[in-house]
């Protein structure tokens, strides 16, 4: 250390005191918890400052001994991930003889990366000339790792390591601000995996996670440096493309090329297909520029709408957002508002379509929901049920139907003319699969005192076969209470026989599509005959819906069908009209064949 004080006489009295102080300083520096380097303050145009001193802590922290570092440049600590911008700031400070404070990722002799807090300052001599650089280096690796962990938890998806929704929205917000200045176009790609639910259902969530990780890696290979990909939840990814040029055609061309690359990248992904995934997904695209009239939320919503349009068009495709989608979305939102108002103001009402035997005697009815709008009039279920099923509103509507049906059965039980009337209600698959379905239904039956043996639940073949084990459990619980089950729209799906084999149905309901051309198509006659025979052989009640003509009815009776529902007997009736028909059996007899 004496080399720093070569112009001081250490033999006079003052020098003796200084020598003691210098010895104390030397021991403090040598045993400091921080690494300390002292380098010659050589001109910046030379290879760099040469180290003339390194304390013992430096060797312990870095693995470089005195022979390794003395006479060399501190840059031996740099490695592949040492930030070049930080090094440039350090060089600029050295050139200006200014104190420097930076955090740098450096490397130990064994190649291990570690973080250092560098505090570098020039040391002058008695004449005020800078002769040395002193670098105090503190190991802050633990702190940086903790900061990174906090950052990861706050901003990264734990499964894929991609930016999460929070970080993505922050980057999109910054991109919109930049585009307002640069007039560049950007694009948002909203991606949803097709039929991914089957992976979790058939293979389990652990396998589903592997697929999601694989997709994240593959999509990352399809985008450019500087673009951002995020997993925003479930099987949904969103990608931000920036700097796409100043005209929409160029931006569209680049975006479409990237999207098509993504679609084709999984065409041979056999490994993922083996995991149960189809290997396809749907992409919705929204282009944007510096136009301040569209908010961040608007752009994301547009891409989301376009993605759902791609699914509607058959999946495994891309779809750009356009004005027609906006109009359709506004109309959809308007109809959703009507449904919410209908629930709030009790605009729903049940109609009853009689179910009769071959003599025309009413044995029961199917309860059919209607929406009685104060200005639009009566709306049929086909105009609002599909929309309700695409939202959670179907749950509220389904609960309303169950409540009304149970209350009606309880009321009928008090009157001799109605007490044996059966009632069928349609149950949406989303409603049936809900964890609280059984509890809610049994609760309503218990609260109203309705006879469960008079209630039939109609389920369609849209119930996923992968859910059949759960469906079986629910059906068996409900059947123990006397509730019956009908397989509605039989024959319209691809798994009709599988349903009859695996699930305990009591009734088979032939879809009206097989009845329309019954009098003109021998094929339809054969199918209906085979279906009726199948139902009877399985011990099921067979009912045909959509019977509209006497000719159809005669053919069905000849084929052995037991029960019927259709306009040849009755249209769906308001409650009062239906009850009137039950009170006057002679009126019904006149309609019988």
CORCORWO-V394222 format. One record per helix or strand of 2 or more residues. SS is the DSSP state (H for helix, E for strand). FROM is the first residue (numbers start at 1). TO is the last residue. Records with the same first field share a line. If there is no record, write none. Layout:
SS = FROM-TO / FROM-TO
This chain:
H = 2-5 / 13-30 / 56-62 / 66-69 / 74-77 / 84-95 / 141-155 / 165-182 / 197-203 / 205-222 / 248-265 / 270-274 / 296-312 / 323-345 / 381-383 / 385-389 / 393-412 / 429-433 / 437-448 / 452-454 / 465-479 / 496-502 / 512-514 / 522-537 / 550-559 / 575-583 / 585-591
E = 35-40 / 51-54 / 100-107 / 113-124 / 130-139 / 186-193 / 228-233 / 236-241 / 281-288 / 318-320 / 348-357 / 362-373 / 377-380 / 422-426 / 455-459 / 484-490 / 507-510 / 541-545 / 563-565
